[in-house]
Amino acid sequence: MVFQFFRLKDQFTCFNVNEKNYEIHKKNLLKRGFSFDGEPIKASNIEEALNKYKLITPDNKMKEYTKIGLIAGFFGI
C-alpha cells in the first residue's frame, strides 16, 4: 500500500492512494486548506505508515498530531 499524508496546521490525515475514493478525498482536503505533507509512504498498513511518518516528522509536532490524525485517517474528514 502507498499512503499520502496531508496537513493543516495542527491536524493531519492520510489515505491509501490506491483506494477508489482517494481522488475525491484528496480534492476535498485540498479545498479545505490541507496540503500534501511529504512524499507518499509505502507501508503494509496504516499503522506502519504512521510509524514511518513519525520518523520524518519533528517529535514536538507528532505528539500533538498523532491522536487527531489517526482518528481523522480512520474516519475521514
Stockholm file with secondary structure:
# STOCKHOLM 1.0

chainA/1-77         MVFQFFRLKDQFTCFNVNEKNYEIHKKNLLKRGFSFDGEPIKASNIEEALNKYKLITPDNKMKEYTKIGLIAGFFGI
#=GR chainA/1-77 SS CEEEEEEETTEEEEEETTSTTHHHHHHHHHHTTCEECSSCEECSSHHHHHHHHHHHSCHHHHHHHHHHHHHHHHHCC
#=GC SS_cons        CEEEEEEETTEEEEEETTSTTHHHHHHHHHHTTCEECSSCEECSSHHHHHHHHHHHSCHHHHHHHHHHHHHHHHHCC
//
